[in-house]
């Protein structure tokens, strides 16, 4: 299960991505690292760590 802050940040990030009319292809919790991975649009990749820090790749 994601942490509370991860879940909130994931919801906000998914909402922002869809506001830009980009498709969300994958939202996945990596059980090895505890990070949430979001794949959207042509090449947008987002990582949300357990502390809620967002990294755009």
CHARMM-style PDB file with segment names, atoms N, HN, CA, C and O in Angstrom:
ATOM      1  N   UNK     1       0.833  -1.179   0.000  1.00  0.00      PROA
ATOM      2  CA  UNK     1       0.000   0.000   0.000  1.00  0.00      PROA
ATOM      3  C   UNK     1       0.883   1.249   0.000  1.00  0.00      PROA
ATOM      4  O   UNK     1       1.920   1.281   0.662  1.00  0.00      PROA
ATOM      5  N   UNK     2       0.471   2.269  -0.740  1.00  0.00      PROA
ATOM      6  HN  UNK     2      -0.372   2.243  -1.278  1.00  0.00      PROA
ATOM      7  CA  UNK     2       1.237   3.519  -0.718  1.00  0.00      PROA
ATOM      8  C   UNK     2       1.038   4.241   0.607  1.00  0.00      PROA
ATOM      9  O   UNK     2       0.057   4.019   1.317  1.00  0.00      PROA
ATOM     10  N   UNK     3       1.994   5.112   0.922  1.00  0.00      PROA
ATOM     11  HN  UNK     3       2.790   5.293   0.346  1.00  0.00      PROA
ATOM     12  CA  UNK     3       1.838   5.946   2.118  1.00  0.00      PROA
ATOM     13  C   UNK     3       0.738   6.968   1.833  1.00  0.00      PROA
ATOM     14  O   UNK     3       0.344   7.166   0.683  1.00  0.00      PROA
ATOM     15  N   UNK     4       0.253   7.605   2.883  1.00  0.00      PROA
ATOM     16  HN  UNK     4       0.573   7.444   3.816  1.00  0.00      PROA
ATOM     17  CA  UNK     4      -0.821   8.582   2.722  1.00  0.00      PROA
ATOM     18  C   UNK     4      -0.396   9.743   1.826  1.00  0.00      PROA
ATOM     19  O   UNK     4      -1.151  10.157   0.946  1.00  0.00      PROA
ATOM     20  N   UNK     5       0.808  10.268   2.045  1.00  0.00      PROA
ATOM     21  HN  UNK     5       1.421   9.932   2.760  1.00  0.00      PROA
ATOM     22  CA  UNK     5       1.281  11.392   1.240  1.00  0.00      PROA
ATOM     23  C   UNK     5       1.508  10.962  -0.213  1.00  0.00      PROA
ATOM     24  O   UNK     5       1.265  11.747  -1.129  1.00  0.00      PROA
ATOM     25  N   UNK     6       1.969   9.729  -0.434  1.00  0.00      PROA
ATOM     26  HN  UNK     6       2.167   9.091   0.310  1.00  0.00      PROA
ATOM     27  CA  UNK     6       2.134   9.216  -1.797  1.00  0.00      PROA
ATOM     28  C   UNK     6       0.798   9.161  -2.520  1.00  0.00      PROA
ATOM     29  O   UNK     6       0.691   9.571  -3.675  1.00  0.00      PROA
ATOM     30  N   UNK     7      -0.209   8.658  -1.840  1.00  0.00      PROA
ATOM     31  HN  UNK     7      -0.122   8.325  -0.901  1.00  0.00      PROA
ATOM     32  CA  UNK     7      -1.531   8.533  -2.451  1.00  0.00      PROA
ATOM     33  C   UNK     7      -2.091   9.904  -2.835  1.00  0.00      PROA
ATOM     34  O   UNK     7      -2.660  10.066  -3.915  1.00  0.00      PROA
ATOM     35  N   UNK     8      -1.930  10.874  -1.961  1.00  0.00      PROA
ATOM     36  HN  UNK     8      -1.467  10.742  -1.084  1.00  0.00      PROA
ATOM     37  CA  UNK     8      -2.419  12.232  -2.252  1.00  0.00      PROA
ATOM     38  C   UNK     8      -1.668  12.822  -3.433  1.00  0.00      PROA
ATOM     39  O   UNK     8      -2.282  13.358  -4.355  1.00  0.00      PROA
ATOM     40  N   UNK     9      -0.335  12.728  -3.412  1.00  0.00      PROA
ATOM     41  HN  UNK     9       0.164  12.292  -2.662  1.00  0.00      PROA
ATOM     42  CA  UNK     9       0.470  13.277  -4.504  1.00  0.00      PROA
ATOM     43  C   UNK     9       0.188  12.566  -5.816  1.00  0.00      PROA
ATOM     44  O   UNK     9       0.176  13.203  -6.869  1.00  0.00      PROA
ATOM     45  N   UNK    10      -0.040  11.265  -5.775  1.00  0.00      PROA
ATOM     46  HN  UNK    10      -0.031  10.747  -4.920  1.00  0.00      PROA
ATOM     47  CA  UNK    10      -0.367  10.509  -6.984  1.00  0.00      PROA
ATOM     48  C   UNK    10      -1.689  10.985  -7.570  1.00  0.00      PROA
ATOM     49  O   UNK    10      -1.798  11.182  -8.781  1.00  0.00      PROA
ATOM     50  N   UNK    11      -2.685  11.169  -6.726  1.00  0.00      PROA
ATOM     51  HN  UNK    11      -2.596  11.009  -5.743  1.00  0.00      PROA
ATOM     52  CA  UNK    11      -3.985  11.652  -7.191  1.00  0.00      PROA
ATOM     53  C   UNK    11      -3.847  13.024  -7.836  1.00  0.00      PROA
ATOM     54  O   UNK    11      -4.387  13.261  -8.916  1.00  0.00      PROA
ATOM     55  N   UNK    12      -3.125  13.932  -7.178  1.00  0.00      PROA
ATOM     56  HN  UNK    12      -2.686  13.740  -6.300  1.00  0.00      PROA
ATOM     57  CA  UNK    12      -2.942  15.280  -7.709  1.00  0.00      PROA
ATOM     58  C   UNK    12      -2.192  15.240  -9.035  1.00  0.00      PROA
ATOM     59  O   UNK    12      -2.569  15.932  -9.981  1.00  0.00      PROA
ATOM     60  N   UNK    13      -1.131  14.434  -9.115  1.00  0.00      PROA
ATOM     61  HN  UNK    13      -0.824  13.872  -8.347  1.00  0.00      PROA
ATOM     62  CA  UNK    13      -0.350  14.349 -10.350  1.00  0.00      PROA
ATOM     63  C   UNK    13      -1.183  13.756 -11.490  1.00  0.00      PROA
ATOM     64  O   UNK    13      -1.118  14.247 -12.617  1.00  0.00      PROA
ATOM     65  N   UNK    14      -1.951  12.725 -11.215  1.00  0.00      PROA
ATOM     66  HN  UNK    14      -2.004  12.327 -10.299  1.00  0.00      PROA
ATOM     67  CA  UNK    14      -2.808  12.129 -12.259  1.00  0.00      PROA
ATOM     68  C   UNK    14      -3.851  13.141 -12.731  1.00  0.00      PROA
ATOM     69  O   UNK    14      -4.154  13.209 -13.922  1.00  0.00      PROA
ATOM     70  N   UNK    15      -4.395  13.917 -11.813  1.00  0.00      PROA
ATOM     71  HN  UNK    15      -4.149  13.861 -10.845  1.00  0.00      PROA
ATOM     72  CA  UNK    15      -5.380  14.934 -12.173  1.00  0.00      PROA
ATOM     73  C   UNK    15      -4.748  15.993 -13.067  1.00  0.00      PROA
ATOM     74  O   UNK    15      -5.354  16.419 -14.051  1.00  0.00      PROA
ATOM     75  N   UNK    16      -3.539  16.419 -12.734  1.00  0.00      PROA
ATOM     76  HN  UNK    16      -3.047  16.074 -11.935  1.00  0.00      PROA
ATOM     77  CA  UNK    16      -2.842  17.436 -13.546  1.00  0.00      PROA
ATOM     78  C   UNK    16      -2.498  16.907 -14.933  1.00  0.00      PROA
ATOM     79  O   UNK    16      -2.611  17.627 -15.926  1.00  0.00      PROA
ATOM     80  N   UNK    17      -2.082  15.655 -14.996  1.00  0.00      PROA
ATOM     81  HN  UNK    17      -1.990  15.071 -14.190  1.00  0.00      PROA
ATOM     82  CA  UNK    17      -1.737  15.053 -16.291  1.00  0.00      PROA
ATOM     83  C   UNK    17      -2.961  14.979 -17.184  1.00  0.00      PROA
ATOM     84  O   UNK    17      -2.882  15.296 -18.371  1.00  0.00      PROA
ATOM     85  N   UNK    18      -4.091  14.565 -16.631  1.00  0.00      PROA
ATOM     86  HN  UNK    18      -4.156  14.307 -15.667  1.00  0.00      PROA
ATOM     87  CA  UNK    18      -5.300  14.455 -17.451  1.00  0.00      PROA
ATOM     88  C   UNK    18      -5.866  15.826 -17.813  1.00  0.00      PROA
ATOM     89  O   UNK    18      -6.569  15.948 -18.816  1.00  0.00      PROA
ATOM     90  N   UNK    19      -5.575  16.862 -17.019  1.00  0.00      PROA
ATOM     91  HN  UNK    19      -5.004  16.763 -16.205  1.00  0.00      PROA
ATOM     92  CA  UNK    19      -5.984  18.217 -17.402  1.00  0.00      PROA
ATOM     93  C   UNK    19      -5.266  18.663 -18.674  1.00  0.00      PROA
ATOM     94  O   UNK    19      -5.778  19.490 -19.429  1.00  0.00      PROA
ATOM     95  N   UNK    20      -4.066  18.105 -18.906  1.00  0.00      PROA
ATOM     96  HN  UNK    20      -3.650  17.433 -18.293  1.00  0.00      PROA
ATOM     97  CA  UNK    20      -3.312  18.413 -20.115  1.00  0.00      PROA
ATOM     98  C   UNK    20      -3.715  17.493 -21.274  1.00  0.00      PROA
ATOM     99  O   UNK    20      -3.086  17.504 -22.332  1.00  0.00      PROA
ATOM    100  N   UNK    21      -4.767  16.702 -21.063  1.00  0.00      PROA
ATOM    101  HN  UNK    21      -5.278  16.694 -20.203  1.00  0.00      PROA
ATOM    102  CA  UNK    21      -5.293  15.756 -22.053  1.00  0.00      PROA
ATOM    103  C   UNK    21      -4.259  14.729 -22.492  1.00  0.00      PROA
ATOM    104  O   UNK    21      -4.239  14.312 -23.650  1.00  0.00      PROA
ATOM    105  N   UNK    22      -3.395  14.320 -21.556  1.00  0.00      PROA
ATOM    106  HN  UNK    22      -3.411  14.659 -20.615  1.00  0.00      PROA
ATOM    107  CA  UNK    22      -2.450  13.255 -21.813  1.00  0.00      PROA
ATOM    108  C   UNK    22      -3.024  11.955 -21.268  1.00  0.00      PROA
ATOM    109  O   UNK    22      -3.602  11.943 -20.181  1.00  0.00      PROA
ATOM    110  N   UNK    23      -2.873  10.869 -22.005  1.00  0.00      PROA
ATOM    111  HN  UNK    23      -2.404  10.879 -22.887  1.00  0.00      PROA
ATOM    112  CA  UNK    23      -3.381   9.584 -21.503  1.00  0.00      PROA
ATOM    113  C   UNK    23      -2.465   9.024 -20.419  1.00  0.00      PROA
ATOM    114  O   UNK    23      -1.244   9.159 -20.495  1.00  0.00      PROA
ATOM    115  N   UNK    24      -3.053   8.406 -19.428  1.00  0.00      PROA
ATOM    116  HN  UNK    24      -4.045   8.296 -19.366  1.00  0.00      PROA
ATOM    117  CA  UNK    24      -2.309   7.684 -18.401  1.00  0.00      PROA
ATOM    118  C   UNK    24      -2.219   6.226 -18.838  1.00  0.00      PROA
ATOM    119  O   UNK    24      -3.239   5.547 -18.957  1.00  0.00      PROA
ATOM    120  N   UNK    25      -1.012   5.751 -19.074  1.00  0.00      PROA
ATOM    121  HN  UNK    25      -0.184   6.302 -18.978  1.00  0.00      PROA
ATOM    122  CA  UNK    25      -0.845   4.376 -19.528  1.00  0.00      PROA
ATOM    123  C   UNK    25      -0.594   3.415 -18.382  1.00  0.00      PROA
ATOM    124  O   UNK    25      -1.001   2.255 -18.441  1.00  0.00      PROA
ATOM    125  N   UNK    26       0.079   3.893 -17.331  1.00  0.00      PROA
ATOM    126  HN  UNK    26       0.410   4.836 -17.283  1.00  0.00      PROA
ATOM    127  CA  UNK    26       0.447   2.993 -16.246  1.00  0.00      PROA
ATOM    128  C   UNK    26       0.596   3.783 -14.955  1.00  0.00      PROA
ATOM    129  O   UNK    26       1.257   4.821 -14.928  1.00  0.00      PROA
ATOM    130  N   UNK    27      -0.016   3.291 -13.889  1.00  0.00      PROA
ATOM    131  HN  UNK    27      -0.553   2.448 -13.911  1.00  0.00      PROA
ATOM    132  CA  UNK    27       0.205   3.804 -12.534  1.00  0.00      PROA
ATOM    133  C   UNK    27       0.476   2.573 -11.688  1.00  0.00      PROA
ATOM    134  O   UNK    27      -0.391   1.714 -11.523  1.00  0.00      PROA
ATOM    135  N   UNK    28       1.705   2.493 -11.145  1.00  0.00      PROA
ATOM    136  HN  UNK    28       2.409   3.191 -11.278  1.00  0.00      PROA
ATOM    137  CA  UNK    28       2.127   1.252 -10.494  1.00  0.00      PROA
ATOM    138  C   UNK    28       2.943   1.542  -9.245  1.00  0.00      PROA
ATOM    139  O   UNK    28       3.802   2.423  -9.247  1.00  0.00      PROA
ATOM    140  N   UNK    29       2.674   0.803  -8.183  1.00  0.00      PROA
ATOM    141  HN  UNK    29       1.976   0.087  -8.181  1.00  0.00      PROA
ATOM    142  CA  UNK    29       3.486   0.860  -6.970  1.00  0.00      PROA
ATOM    143  C   UNK    29       4.577  -0.201  -7.102  1.00  0.00      PROA
ATOM    144  O   UNK    29       4.291  -1.397  -7.160  1.00  0.00      PROA
ATOM    145  N   UNK    30       5.828   0.250  -7.150  1.00  0.00      PROA
ATOM    146  HN  UNK    30       6.061   1.222  -7.103  1.00  0.00      PROA
ATOM    147  CA  UNK    30       6.960  -0.671  -7.229  1.00  0.00      PROA
ATOM    148  C   UNK    30       7.201  -1.236  -5.832  1.00  0.00      PROA
ATOM    149  O   UNK    30       7.639  -0.514  -4.936  1.00  0.00      PROA
ATOM    150  N   UNK    31       6.921  -2.507  -5.647  1.00  0.00      PROA
ATOM    151  HN  UNK    31       6.565  -3.093  -6.374  1.00  0.00      PROA
ATOM    152  CA  UNK    31       7.021  -3.130  -4.328  1.00  0.00      PROA
ATOM    153  C   UNK    31       8.459  -3.266  -3.854  1.00  0.00      PROA
ATOM    154  O   UNK    31       8.704  -3.393  -2.655  1.00  0.00      PROA
ATOM    155  N   UNK    32       9.418  -3.240  -4.783  1.00  0.00      PROA
ATOM    156  HN  UNK    32       9.218  -3.137  -5.758  1.00  0.00      PROA
ATOM    157  CA  UNK    32      10.833  -3.347  -4.396  1.00  0.00      PROA
ATOM    158  C   UNK    32      11.337  -2.058  -3.762  1.00  0.00      PROA
ATOM    159  O   UNK    32      12.029  -2.093  -2.745  1.00  0.00      PROA
ATOM    160  N   UNK    33      10.991  -0.916  -4.362  1.00  0.00      PROA
ATOM    161  HN  UNK    33      10.428  -0.888  -5.188  1.00  0.00      PROA
ATOM    162  CA  UNK    33      11.508   0.376  -3.887  1.00  0.00      PROA
ATOM    163  C   UNK    33      10.491   1.168  -3.083  1.00  0.00      PROA
ATOM    164  O   UNK    33      10.869   2.070  -2.334  1.00  0.00      PROA
ATOM    165  N   UNK    34       9.203   0.852  -3.221  1.00  0.00      PROA
ATOM    166  HN  UNK    34       8.896   0.120  -3.829  1.00  0.00      PROA
ATOM    167  CA  UNK    34       8.153   1.596  -2.537  1.00  0.00      PROA
ATOM    168  C   UNK    34       7.734   2.851  -3.281  1.00  0.00      PROA
ATOM    169  O   UNK    34       6.930   3.632  -2.772  1.00  0.00      PROA
ATOM    170  N   UNK    35       8.275   3.058  -4.501  1.00  0.00      PROA
ATOM    171  HN  UNK    35       8.927   2.423  -4.914  1.00  0.00      PROA
ATOM    172  CA  UNK    35       7.944   4.228  -5.303  1.00  0.00      PROA
ATOM    173  C   UNK    35       6.701   3.980  -6.159  1.00  0.00      PROA
ATOM    174  O   UNK    35       6.428   2.850  -6.564  1.00  0.00      PROA
ATOM    175  N   UNK    36       5.959   5.047  -6.426  1.00  0.00      PROA
ATOM    176  HN  UNK    36       6.181   5.965  -6.097  1.00  0.00      PROA
ATOM    177  CA  UNK    36       4.861   4.990  -7.387  1.00  0.00      PROA
ATOM    178  C   UNK    36       5.405   5.474  -8.718  1.00  0.00      PROA
ATOM    179  O   UNK    36       6.043   6.525  -8.785  1.00  0.00      PROA
ATOM    180  N   UNK    37       5.158   4.714  -9.778  1.00  0.00      PROA
ATOM    181  HN  UNK    37       4.640   3.860  -9.723  1.00  0.00      PROA
ATOM    182  CA  UNK    37       5.615   5.058 -11.121  1.00  0.00      PROA
ATOM    183  C   UNK    37       4.398   5.380 -11.974  1.00  0.00      PROA
ATOM    184  O   UNK    37       3.427   4.623 -11.991  1.00  0.00      PROA
ATOM    185  N   UNK    38       4.450   6.506 -12.684  1.00  0.00      PROA
ATOM    186  HN  UNK    38       5.238   7.121 -12.670  1.00  0.00      PROA
ATOM    187  CA  UNK    38       3.367   6.910 -13.587  1.00  0.00      PROA
ATOM    188  C   UNK    38       3.960   7.075 -14.978  1.00  0.00      PROA
ATOM    189  O   UNK    38       4.954   7.779 -15.150  1.00  0.00      PROA
ATOM    190  N   UNK    39       3.359   6.433 -15.965  1.00  0.00      PROA
ATOM    191  HN  UNK    39       2.551   5.860 -15.825  1.00  0.00      PROA
ATOM    192  CA  UNK    39       3.746   6.577 -17.359  1.00  0.00      PROA
ATOM    193  C   UNK    39       2.571   7.222 -18.081  1.00  0.00      PROA
ATOM    194  O   UNK    39       1.457   6.700 -18.057  1.00  0.00      PROA
ATOM    195  N   UNK    40       2.827   8.372 -18.729  1.00  0.00      PROA
ATOM    196  HN  UNK    40       3.732   8.797 -18.748  1.00  0.00      PROA
ATOM    197  CA  UNK    40       1.746   9.119 -19.373  1.00  0.00      PROA
ATOM    198  C   UNK    40       2.241   9.746 -20.665  1.00  0.00      PROA
ATOM    199  O   UNK    40       3.431  10.009 -20.833  1.00  0.00      PROA
ATOM    200  N   UNK    41       1.294   9.981 -21.580  1.00  0.00      PROA
ATOM    201  HN  UNK    41       0.327   9.767 -21.443  1.00  0.00      PROA
ATOM    202  CA  UNK    41       1.623  10.655 -22.833  1.00  0.00      PROA
ATOM    203  C   UNK    41       2.653   9.896 -23.629  1.00  0.00      PROA
ATOM    204  O   UNK    41       2.792   8.680 -23.495  1.00  0.00      PROA
ATOM    205  N   UNK    42       3.385  10.634 -24.471  1.00  0.00      PROA
ATOM    206  HN  UNK    42       3.272  11.621 -24.580  1.00  0.00      PROA
ATOM    207  CA  UNK    42       4.404  10.023 -25.317  1.00  0.00      PROA
ATOM    208  C   UNK    42       5.616   9.557 -24.517  1.00  0.00      PROA
ATOM    209  O   UNK    42       6.140   8.471 -24.766  1.00  0.00      PROA
ATOM    210  N   UNK    43       6.070  10.375 -23.551  1.00  0.00      PROA
ATOM    211  HN  UNK    43       5.645  11.257 -23.350  1.00  0.00      PROA
ATOM    212  CA  UNK    43       7.302  10.030 -22.850  1.00  0.00      PROA
ATOM    213  C   UNK    43       7.389  10.567 -21.434  1.00  0.00      PROA
ATOM    214  O   UNK    43       8.485  10.631 -20.877  1.00  0.00      PROA
ATOM    215  N   UNK    44       6.287  10.951 -20.839  1.00  0.00      PROA
ATOM    216  HN  UNK    44       5.397  10.899 -21.291  1.00  0.00      PROA
ATOM    217  CA  UNK    44       6.295  11.487 -19.486  1.00  0.00      PROA
ATOM    218  C   UNK    44       6.348  10.347 -18.475  1.00  0.00      PROA
ATOM    219  O   UNK    44       5.491   9.463 -18.472  1.00  0.00      PROA
ATOM    220  N   UNK    45       7.377  10.380 -17.607  1.00  0.00      PROA
ATOM    221  HN  UNK    45       8.073  11.098 -17.609  1.00  0.00      PROA
ATOM    222  CA  UNK    45       7.531   9.390 -16.552  1.00  0.00      PROA
ATOM    223  C   UNK    45       7.679  10.133 -15.233  1.00  0.00      PROA
ATOM    224  O   UNK    45       8.460  11.079 -15.128  1.00  0.00      PROA
ATOM    225  N   UNK    46       6.927   9.701 -14.228  1.00  0.00      PROA
ATOM    226  HN  UNK    46       6.293   8.933 -14.313  1.00  0.00      PROA
ATOM    227  CA  UNK    46       6.932  10.366 -12.923  1.00  0.00      PROA
ATOM    228  C   UNK    46       7.157   9.311 -11.843  1.00  0.00      PROA
ATOM    229  O   UNK    46       6.542   8.245 -11.860  1.00  0.00      PROA
ATOM    230  N   UNK    47       8.049   9.625 -10.906  1.00  0.00      PROA
ATOM    231  HN  UNK    47       8.549  10.491 -10.892  1.00  0.00      PROA
ATOM    232  CA  UNK    47       8.270   8.780  -9.732  1.00  0.00      PROA
ATOM    233  C   UNK    47       7.866   9.558  -8.492  1.00  0.00      PROA
ATOM    234  O   UNK    47       8.213  10.731  -8.351  1.00  0.00      PROA
ATOM    235  N   UNK    48       7.140   8.915  -7.598  1.00  0.00      PROA
ATOM    236  HN  UNK    48       6.858   7.962  -7.713  1.00  0.00      PROA
ATOM    237  CA  UNK    48       6.763   9.507  -6.318  1.00  0.00      PROA
ATOM    238  C   UNK    48       7.317   8.581  -5.234  1.00  0.00      PROA
ATOM    239  O   UNK    48       6.883   7.436  -5.104  1.00  0.00      PROA
ATOM    240  N   UNK    49       8.283   9.090  -4.455  1.00  0.00      PROA
ATOM    241  HN  UNK    49       8.636  10.020  -4.560  1.00  0.00      PROA
ATOM    242  CA  UNK    49       8.880   8.237  -3.419  1.00  0.00      PROA
ATOM    243  C   UNK    49       7.989   8.183  -2.186  1.00  0.00      PROA
ATOM    244  O   UNK    49       6.937   8.820  -2.133  1.00  0.00      PROA
ATOM    245  N   UNK    50       8.430   7.409  -1.195  1.00  0.00      PROA
ATOM    246  HN  UNK    50       9.285   6.891  -1.239  1.00  0.00      PROA
ATOM    247  CA  UNK    50       7.611   7.192   0.006  1.00  0.00      PROA
ATOM    248  C   UNK    50       7.384   8.465   0.811  1.00  0.00      PROA
ATOM    249  O   UNK    50       6.444   8.534   1.603  1.00  0.00      PROA
ATOM    250  N   UNK    51       8.243   9.485   0.618  1.00  0.00      PROA
ATOM    251  HN  UNK    51       9.006   9.428  -0.025  1.00  0.00      PROA
ATOM    252  CA  UNK    51       8.090  10.757   1.325  1.00  0.00      PROA
ATOM    253  C   UNK    51       7.230  11.744   0.546  1.00  0.00      PROA
ATOM    254  O   UNK    51       7.014  12.868   0.999  1.00  0.00      PROA
ATOM    255  N   UNK    52       6.737  11.333  -0.625  1.00  0.00      PROA
ATOM    256  HN  UNK    52       6.913  10.419  -0.992  1.00  0.00      PROA
ATOM    257  CA  UNK    52       5.894  12.206  -1.437  1.00  0.00      PROA
ATOM    258  C   UNK    52       6.662  13.096  -2.395  1.00  0.00      PROA
ATOM    259  O   UNK    52       6.066  13.930  -3.076  1.00  0.00      PROA
ATOM    260  N   UNK    53       7.994  12.930  -2.459  1.00  0.00      PROA
ATOM    261  HN  UNK    53       8.478  12.253  -1.906  1.00  0.00      PROA
ATOM    262  CA  UNK    53       8.804  13.730  -3.378  1.00  0.00      PROA
ATOM    263  C   UNK    53       8.570  13.251  -4.818  1.00  0.00      PROA
ATOM    264  O   UNK    53       8.599  12.053  -5.101  1.00  0.00      PROA
ATOM    265  N   UNK    54       8.341  14.198  -5.703  1.00  0.00      PROA
ATOM    266  HN  UNK    54       8.317  15.171  -5.474  1.00  0.00      PROA
ATOM    267  CA  UNK    54       8.034  13.879  -7.099  1.00  0.00      PROA
ATOM    268  C   UNK    54       9.264  14.130  -7.955  1.00  0.00      PROA
ATOM    269  O   UNK    54       9.897  15.182  -7.866  1.00  0.00      PROA
ATOM    270  N   UNK    55       9.597  13.132  -8.799  1.00  0.00      PROA
ATOM    271  HN  UNK    55       9.083  12.278  -8.871  1.00  0.00      PROA
ATOM    272  CA  UNK    55      10.695  13.254  -9.747  1.00  0.00      PROA
ATOM    273  C   UNK    55      10.134  12.994 -11.129  1.00  0.00      PROA
ATOM    274  O   UNK    55       9.523  11.953 -11.375  1.00  0.00      PROA
ATOM    275  N   UNK    56      10.343  13.949 -12.041  1.00  0.00      PROA
ATOM    276  HN  UNK    56      10.840  14.794 -11.841  1.00  0.00      PROA
ATOM    277  CA  UNK    56       9.891  13.782 -13.418  1.00  0.00      PROA
ATOM    278  C   UNK    56      11.093  13.358 -14.242  1.00  0.00      PROA
ATOM    279  O   UNK    56      12.119  14.038 -14.265  1.00  0.00      PROA
ATOM    280  N   UNK    57      10.955  12.232 -14.915  1.00  0.00      PROA
ATOM    281  HN  UNK    57      10.122  11.679 -14.896  1.00  0.00      PROA
ATOM    282  CA  UNK    57      12.057  11.678 -15.700  1.00  0.00      PROA
ATOM    283  C   UNK    57      11.933  12.027 -17.160  1.00  0.00      PROA
ATOM    284  OT1 UNK    57      12.782  11.637 -17.962  1.00  0.00      PROA
TER     285      UNK     57
END
